[in-house]
Amino acid sequence: MNLKTRAEIKKDNQLNEKTQKERDKKRKQVEHKYQKKLEKEGLVTKSRKSENDKIRDRGRKLDKIILVVTVLLIIVLAIVFIF
């Protein structure tokens, strides 16, 4: 029988975890490069950057709308209290 001690099992597990982490890191790098390549070619247009830009634009638009509504409300209240 091939019996392993706890230390050997722990060492094997640590080695497996280390190789798994390295493999995941390399996989993520390759996926990132591939995503960038597709974005440059124009095949893929949806990315975090474009999504974040859309959200920022929407936020700016909402800020402007809130500012206009606030100014109009102040004008209406001023007219009501003055006259």
N, CA, C and O atoms as CSV, one atom per row, in Angstrom:
chain,resi,resn,atom,element,x,y,z
A,1,MET,N,N,0.837,-1.186,0.000
A,1,MET,CA,C,0.000,0.000,0.000
A,1,MET,C,C,0.881,1.248,0.000
A,1,MET,O,O,1.992,1.275,0.529
A,2,ASN,N,N,0.320,2.265,-0.621
A,2,ASN,CA,C,1.031,3.537,-0.711
A,2,ASN,C,C,0.367,4.522,0.252
A,2,ASN,O,O,-0.547,5.253,-0.129
A,3,LEU,N,N,0.825,4.533,1.478
A,3,LEU,CA,C,0.268,5.433,2.477
A,3,LEU,C,C,1.130,6.681,2.573
A,3,LEU,O,O,2.358,6.611,2.605
A,4,LYS,N,N,0.451,7.832,2.617
A,4,LYS,CA,C,1.156,9.096,2.726
A,4,LYS,C,C,0.937,9.673,4.114
A,4,LYS,O,O,-0.104,9.472,4.740
A,5,THR,N,N,1.929,10.382,4.566
A,5,THR,CA,C,1.792,11.058,5.847
A,5,THR,C,C,1.041,12.364,5.625
A,5,THR,O,O,0.857,12.813,4.494
A,6,ARG,N,N,0.616,12.955,6.723
A,6,ARG,CA,C,-0.113,14.226,6.618
A,6,ARG,C,C,0.764,15.305,5.992
A,6,ARG,O,O,0.282,16.117,5.202
A,7,ALA,N,N,2.032,15.318,6.337
A,7,ALA,CA,C,2.942,16.320,5.788
A,7,ALA,C,C,3.065,16.161,4.277
A,7,ALA,O,O,3.086,17.157,3.553
A,8,GLU,N,N,3.147,14.925,3.791
A,8,GLU,CA,C,3.246,14.699,2.349
A,8,GLU,C,C,1.959,15.117,1.639
A,8,GLU,O,O,1.995,15.719,0.566
A,9,ILE,N,N,0.820,14.787,2.257
A,9,ILE,CA,C,-0.469,15.179,1.675
A,9,ILE,C,C,-0.582,16.698,1.628
A,9,ILE,O,O,-1.025,17.259,0.625
A,10,LYS,N,N,-0.184,17.366,2.708
A,10,LYS,CA,C,-0.243,18.820,2.769
A,10,LYS,C,C,0.670,19.430,1.708
A,10,LYS,O,O,0.296,20.393,1.039
A,11,LYS,N,N,1.856,18.873,1.559
A,11,LYS,CA,C,2.814,19.366,0.570
A,11,LYS,C,C,2.251,19.193,-0.843
A,11,LYS,O,O,2.374,20.095,-1.672
A,12,ASP,N,N,1.642,18.052,-1.119
A,12,ASP,CA,C,1.035,17.810,-2.425
A,12,ASP,C,C,-0.104,18.796,-2.691
A,12,ASP,O,O,-0.230,19.329,-3.793
A,13,ASN,N,N,-0.920,19.030,-1.682
A,13,ASN,CA,C,-2.039,19.971,-1.827
A,13,ASN,C,C,-1.537,21.389,-2.101
A,13,ASN,O,O,-2.092,22.096,-2.942
A,14,GLN,N,N,-0.489,21.801,-1.392
A,14,GLN,CA,C,0.073,23.129,-1.601
A,14,GLN,C,C,0.643,23.260,-3.010
A,14,GLN,O,O,0.487,24.293,-3.661
A,15,LEU,N,N,1.299,22.214,-3.468
A,15,LEU,CA,C,1.856,22.217,-4.815
A,15,LEU,C,C,0.747,22.298,-5.863
A,15,LEU,O,O,0.862,23.021,-6.852
A,16,ASN,N,N,-0.324,21.546,-5.628
A,16,ASN,CA,C,-1.468,21.587,-6.543
A,16,ASN,C,C,-2.118,22.968,-6.571
A,16,ASN,O,O,-2.485,23.464,-7.637
A,17,GLU,N,N,-2.260,23.585,-5.402
A,17,GLU,CA,C,-2.845,24.923,-5.327
A,17,GLU,C,C,-1.977,25.931,-6.065
A,17,GLU,O,O,-2.483,26.795,-6.782
A,18,LYS,N,N,-0.667,25.812,-5.883
A,18,LYS,CA,C,0.262,26.740,-6.523
A,18,LYS,C,C,0.182,26.610,-8.044
A,18,LYS,O,O,0.117,27.616,-8.751
A,19,THR,N,N,0.188,25.391,-8.539
A,19,THR,CA,C,0.111,25.196,-9.988
A,19,THR,C,C,-1.241,25.660,-10.522
A,19,THR,O,O,-1.315,26.207,-11.623
A,20,GLN,N,N,-2.305,25.451,-9.760
A,20,GLN,CA,C,-3.639,25.900,-10.166
A,20,GLN,C,C,-3.687,27.422,-10.256
A,20,GLN,O,O,-4.257,27.971,-11.199
A,21,LYS,N,N,-3.085,28.112,-9.272
A,21,LYS,CA,C,-3.070,29.570,-9.290
A,21,LYS,C,C,-2.281,30.094,-10.480
A,21,LYS,O,O,-2.694,31.055,-11.129
A,22,GLU,N,N,-1.141,29.461,-10.770
A,22,GLU,CA,C,-0.328,29.877,-11.908
A,22,GLU,C,C,-1.091,29.664,-13.216
A,22,GLU,O,O,-1.047,30.511,-14.108
A,23,ARG,N,N,-1.778,28.553,-13.327
A,23,ARG,CA,C,-2.558,28.241,-14.511
A,23,ARG,C,C,-3.690,29.264,-14.693
A,23,ARG,O,O,-3.943,29.736,-15.802
A,24,ASP,N,N,-4.361,29.594,-13.588
A,24,ASP,CA,C,-5.437,30.585,-13.652
A,24,ASP,C,C,-4.908,31.954,-14.056
A,24,ASP,O,O,-5.542,32.663,-14.838
A,25,LYS,N,N,-3.750,32.325,-13.525
A,25,LYS,CA,C,-3.155,33.620,-13.843
A,25,LYS,C,C,-2.816,33.696,-15.333
A,25,LYS,O,O,-3.098,34.700,-15.987
A,26,LYS,N,N,-2.216,32.642,-15.860
A,26,LYS,CA,C,-1.875,32.611,-17.288
A,26,LYS,C,C,-3.134,32.633,-18.143
A,26,LYS,O,O,-3.180,33.309,-19.170
A,27,ARG,N,N,-4.155,31.894,-17.720
A,27,ARG,CA,C,-5.408,31.859,-18.469
A,27,ARG,C,C,-6.043,33.239,-18.524
A,27,ARG,O,O,-6.529,33.657,-19.575
A,28,LYS,N,N,-6.043,33.952,-17.398
A,28,LYS,CA,C,-6.630,35.291,-17.363
A,28,LYS,C,C,-5.854,36.257,-18.254
A,28,LYS,O,O,-6.446,37.103,-18.923
A,29,GLN,N,N,-4.518,36.126,-18.260
A,29,GLN,CA,C,-3.719,36.990,-19.119
A,29,GLN,C,C,-4.038,36.746,-20.589
A,29,GLN,O,O,-4.187,37.690,-21.365
A,30,VAL,N,N,-4.141,35.485,-20.963
A,30,VAL,CA,C,-4.452,35.146,-22.350
A,30,VAL,C,C,-5.843,35.644,-22.720
A,30,VAL,O,O,-6.029,36.189,-23.807
A,31,GLU,N,N,-6.814,35.469,-21.844
A,31,GLU,CA,C,-8.169,35.941,-22.111
A,31,GLU,C,C,-8.201,37.453,-22.272
A,31,GLU,O,O,-8.902,37.980,-23.135
A,32,HIS,N,N,-7.430,38.150,-21.427
A,32,HIS,CA,C,-7.379,39.609,-21.481
A,32,HIS,C,C,-6.780,40.069,-22.816
A,32,HIS,O,O,-7.305,40.985,-23.449
A,33,LYS,N,N,-5.687,39.436,-23.240
A,33,LYS,CA,C,-5.064,39.791,-24.517
A,33,LYS,C,C,-6.028,39.532,-25.672
A,33,LYS,O,O,-6.140,40.349,-26.587
A,34,TYR,N,N,-6.710,38.418,-25.629
A,34,TYR,CA,C,-7.653,38.069,-26.682
A,34,TYR,C,C,-8.803,39.067,-26.732
A,34,TYR,O,O,-9.225,39.474,-27.815
A,35,GLN,N,N,-9.313,39.462,-25.567
A,35,GLN,CA,C,-10.397,40.445,-25.491
A,35,GLN,C,C,-9.949,41.768,-26.094
A,35,GLN,O,O,-10.688,42.382,-26.864
A,36,LYS,N,N,-8.738,42.213,-25.749
A,36,LYS,CA,C,-8.212,43.461,-26.281
A,36,LYS,C,C,-8.069,43.385,-27.800
A,36,LYS,O,O,-8.376,44.338,-28.516
A,37,LYS,N,N,-7.597,42.231,-28.275
A,37,LYS,CA,C,-7.423,42.038,-29.716
A,37,LYS,C,C,-8.772,42.143,-30.433
A,37,LYS,O,O,-8.876,42.795,-31.472
A,38,LEU,N,N,-9.785,41.512,-29.886
A,38,LEU,CA,C,-11.119,41.567,-30.493
A,38,LEU,C,C,-11.682,42.985,-30.473
A,38,LEU,O,O,-12.339,43.409,-31.423
A,39,GLU,N,N,-11.425,43.714,-29.390
A,39,GLU,CA,C,-11.920,45.084,-29.298
A,39,GLU,C,C,-11.245,45.969,-30.342
A,39,GLU,O,O,-11.896,46.818,-30.952
A,40,LYS,N,N,-9.936,45.771,-30.552
A,40,LYS,CA,C,-9.221,46.571,-31.544
A,40,LYS,C,C,-9.717,46.274,-32.954
A,40,LYS,O,O,-9.801,47.175,-33.788
A,41,GLU,N,N,-10.041,45.024,-33.218
A,41,GLU,CA,C,-10.533,44.642,-34.535
A,41,GLU,C,C,-11.978,45.072,-34.752
A,41,GLU,O,O,-12.461,45.085,-35.884
A,42,GLY,N,N,-12.667,45.423,-33.671
A,42,GLY,CA,C,-14.047,45.875,-33.786
A,42,GLY,C,C,-15.054,44.744,-33.750
A,42,GLY,O,O,-16.241,44.970,-33.985
A,43,LEU,N,N,-14.611,43.540,-33.464
A,43,LEU,CA,C,-15.531,42.410,-33.418
A,43,LEU,C,C,-16.355,42.402,-32.139
A,43,LEU,O,O,-17.514,41.986,-32.130
A,44,VAL,N,N,-15.742,42.866,-31.069
A,44,VAL,CA,C,-16.432,42.919,-29.773
A,44,VAL,C,C,-16.450,44.372,-29.335
A,44,VAL,O,O,-15.406,45.020,-29.256
A,45,THR,N,N,-17.631,44.875,-29.053
A,45,THR,CA,C,-17.740,46.272,-28.649
A,45,THR,C,C,-18.131,46.424,-27.192
A,45,THR,O,O,-18.058,47.523,-26.641
A,46,LYS,N,N,-18.538,45.357,-26.574
A,46,LYS,CA,C,-18.998,45.451,-25.199
A,46,LYS,C,C,-17.843,45.118,-24.263
A,46,LYS,O,O,-17.322,44.003,-24.265
A,47,SER,N,N,-17.464,46.089,-23.479
A,47,SER,CA,C,-16.410,45.882,-22.503
A,47,SER,C,C,-16.726,46.716,-21.271
A,47,SER,O,O,-17.669,47.507,-21.264
A,48,ARG,N,N,-15.946,46.533,-20.259
A,48,ARG,CA,C,-16.183,47.311,-19.040
A,48,ARG,C,C,-15.992,48.795,-19.297
A,48,ARG,O,O,-16.730,49.626,-18.767
A,49,LYS,N,N,-14.996,49.122,-20.114
A,49,LYS,CA,C,-14.722,50.523,-20.390
A,49,LYS,C,C,-15.921,51.184,-21.050
A,49,LYS,O,O,-16.334,52.271,-20.647
A,50,SER,N,N,-16.476,50.540,-22.055
A,50,SER,CA,C,-17.624,51.141,-22.739
A,50,SER,C,C,-18.840,51.189,-21.821
A,50,SER,O,O,-19.614,52.145,-21.862
A,51,GLU,N,N,-19.008,50.167,-20.999
A,51,GLU,CA,C,-20.129,50.166,-20.053
A,51,GLU,C,C,-19.956,51.302,-19.039
A,51,GLU,O,O,-20.919,51.996,-18.713
A,52,ASN,N,N,-18.731,51.491,-18.543
A,52,ASN,CA,C,-18.482,52.562,-17.579
A,52,ASN,C,C,-18.690,53.929,-18.212
A,52,ASN,O,O,-19.211,54.840,-17.569
A,53,ASP,N,N,-18.287,54.074,-19.464
A,53,ASP,CA,C,-18.509,55.343,-20.160
A,53,ASP,C,C,-19.991,55.639,-20.299
A,53,ASP,O,O,-20.414,56.780,-20.117
A,54,LYS,N,N,-20.778,54.634,-20.616
A,54,LYS,CA,C,-22.229,54.822,-20.735
A,54,LYS,C,C,-22.823,55.259,-19.404
A,54,LYS,O,O,-23.666,56.155,-19.357
A,55,ILE,N,N,-22.380,54.624,-18.324
A,55,ILE,CA,C,-22.897,54.961,-16.995
A,55,ILE,C,C,-22.514,56.385,-16.627
A,55,ILE,O,O,-23.334,57.124,-16.081
A,56,ARG,N,N,-21.265,56.784,-16.921
A,56,ARG,CA,C,-20.835,58.152,-16.623
A,56,ARG,C,C,-21.639,59.171,-17.426
A,56,ARG,O,O,-22.042,60.206,-16.895
A,57,ASP,N,N,-21.870,58.877,-18.700
A,57,ASP,CA,C,-22.663,59.787,-19.528
A,57,ASP,C,C,-24.083,59.919,-18.987
A,57,ASP,O,O,-24.639,61.016,-18.940
A,58,ARG,N,N,-24.654,58.811,-18.586
A,58,ARG,CA,C,-26.005,58.826,-18.024
A,58,ARG,C,C,-26.016,59.637,-16.729
A,58,ARG,O,O,-26.959,60.384,-16.470
A,59,GLY,N,N,-24.979,59.490,-15.927
A,59,GLY,CA,C,-24.886,60.244,-14.678
A,59,GLY,C,C,-24.786,61.738,-14.927
A,59,GLY,O,O,-25.422,62.534,-14.236
A,60,ARG,N,N,-23.984,62.119,-15.915
A,60,ARG,CA,C,-23.863,63.547,-16.255
A,60,ARG,C,C,-25.197,64.112,-16.720
A,60,ARG,O,O,-25.587,65.217,-16.345
A,61,LYS,N,N,-25.886,63.332,-17.545
A,61,LYS,CA,C,-27.175,63.781,-18.061
A,61,LYS,C,C,-28.168,63.960,-16.906
A,61,LYS,O,O,-28.903,64.946,-16.866
A,62,LEU,N,N,-28.188,63.016,-15.979
A,62,LEU,CA,C,-29.089,63.120,-14.829
A,62,LEU,C,C,-28.721,64.317,-13.951
A,62,LEU,O,O,-29.608,64.996,-13.433
A,63,ASP,N,N,-27.435,64.581,-13.780
A,63,ASP,CA,C,-27.012,65.742,-12.994
A,63,ASP,C,C,-27.527,67.037,-13.617
A,63,ASP,O,O,-27.998,67.926,-12.908
A,64,LYS,N,N,-27.437,67.141,-14.934
A,64,LYS,CA,C,-27.922,68.336,-15.626
A,64,LYS,C,C,-29.430,68.484,-15.472
A,64,LYS,O,O,-29.937,69.581,-15.240
A,65,ILE,N,N,-30.142,67.366,-15.604
A,65,ILE,CA,C,-31.601,67.406,-15.469
A,65,ILE,C,C,-31.991,67.843,-14.055
A,65,ILE,O,O,-32.893,68.664,-13.886
A,66,ILE,N,N,-31.321,67.302,-13.052
A,66,ILE,CA,C,-31.619,67.673,-11.661
A,66,ILE,C,C,-31.339,69.151,-11.441
A,66,ILE,O,O,-32.115,69.832,-10.771
A,67,LEU,N,N,-30.251,69.653,-11.992
A,67,LEU,CA,C,-29.915,71.067,-11.852
A,67,LEU,C,C,-30.976,71.953,-12.494
A,67,LEU,O,O,-31.375,72.957,-11.904
A,68,VAL,N,N,-31.434,71.603,-13.680
A,68,VAL,CA,C,-32.461,72.396,-14.371
A,68,VAL,C,C,-33.770,72.368,-13.591
A,68,VAL,O,O,-34.407,73.408,-13.427
A,69,VAL,N,N,-34.176,71.218,-13.113
A,69,VAL,CA,C,-35.420,71.114,-12.347
A,69,VAL,C,C,-35.318,71.925,-11.063
A,69,VAL,O,O,-36.285,72.579,-10.672
A,70,THR,N,N,-34.174,71.895,-10.403
A,70,THR,CA,C,-33.983,72.657,-9.170
A,70,THR,C,C,-34.080,74.157,-9.439
A,70,THR,O,O,-34.733,74.885,-8.693
A,71,VAL,N,N,-33.435,74.609,-10.496
A,71,VAL,CA,C,-33.490,76.039,-10.834
A,71,VAL,C,C,-34.927,76.450,-11.162
A,71,VAL,O,O,-35.391,77.498,-10.711
A,72,LEU,N,N,-35.623,75.640,-11.935
A,72,LEU,CA,C,-37.016,75.955,-12.262
A,72,LEU,C,C,-37.894,75.976,-11.010
A,72,LEU,O,O,-38.777,76.825,-10.885
A,73,LEU,N,N,-37.658,75.056,-10.097
A,73,LEU,CA,C,-38.425,75.026,-8.850
A,73,LEU,C,C,-38.164,76.280,-8.019
A,73,LEU,O,O,-39.086,76.846,-7.432
A,74,ILE,N,N,-36.921,76.703,-7.973
A,74,ILE,CA,C,-36.587,77.927,-7.224
A,74,ILE,C,C,-37.272,79.132,-7.867
A,74,ILE,O,O,-37.779,80.001,-7.158
A,75,ILE,N,N,-37.293,79.194,-9.186
A,75,ILE,CA,C,-37.959,80.309,-9.877
A,75,ILE,C,C,-39.452,80.312,-9.582
A,75,ILE,O,O,-40.031,81.364,-9.310
A,76,VAL,N,N,-40.068,79.157,-9.635
A,76,VAL,CA,C,-41.511,79.063,-9.355
A,76,VAL,C,C,-41.803,79.470,-7.918
A,76,VAL,O,O,-42.751,80.216,-7.670
A,77,LEU,N,N,-41.009,78.995,-6.970
A,77,LEU,CA,C,-41.229,79.366,-5.564
A,77,LEU,C,C,-41.007,80.859,-5.349
A,77,LEU,O,O,-41.735,81.488,-4.579
A,78,ALA,N,N,-40.016,81.430,-6.016
A,78,ALA,CA,C,-39.776,82.867,-5.883
A,78,ALA,C,C,-40.961,83.662,-6.411
A,78,ALA,O,O,-41.368,84.656,-5.809
A,79,ILE,N,N,-41.511,83.223,-7.534
A,79,ILE,CA,C,-42.680,83.921,-8.109
A,79,ILE,C,C,-43.877,83.792,-7.179
A,79,ILE,O,O,-44.609,84.763,-6.982
A,80,VAL,N,N,-44.090,82.621,-6.607
A,80,VAL,CA,C,-45.238,82.402,-5.725
A,80,VAL,C,C,-45.139,83.262,-4.449
A,80,VAL,O,O,-46.134,83.854,-4.031
A,81,PHE,N,N,-43.978,83.333,-3.844
A,81,PHE,CA,C,-43.839,84.091,-2.596
A,81,PHE,C,C,-43.735,85.589,-2.811
A,81,PHE,O,O,-44.101,86.355,-1.919
A,82,ILE,N,N,-43.254,86.032,-3.953
A,82,ILE,CA,C,-43.126,87.458,-4.205
A,82,ILE,C,C,-44.481,88.053,-4.575
A,82,ILE,O,O,-44.806,89.150,-4.123
A,83,PHE,N,N,-45.268,87.368,-5.372
A,83,PHE,CA,C,-46.545,87.915,-5.822
A,83,PHE,C,C,-47.609,87.344,-4.992
A,83,PHE,O,O,-48.782,87.661,-5.187
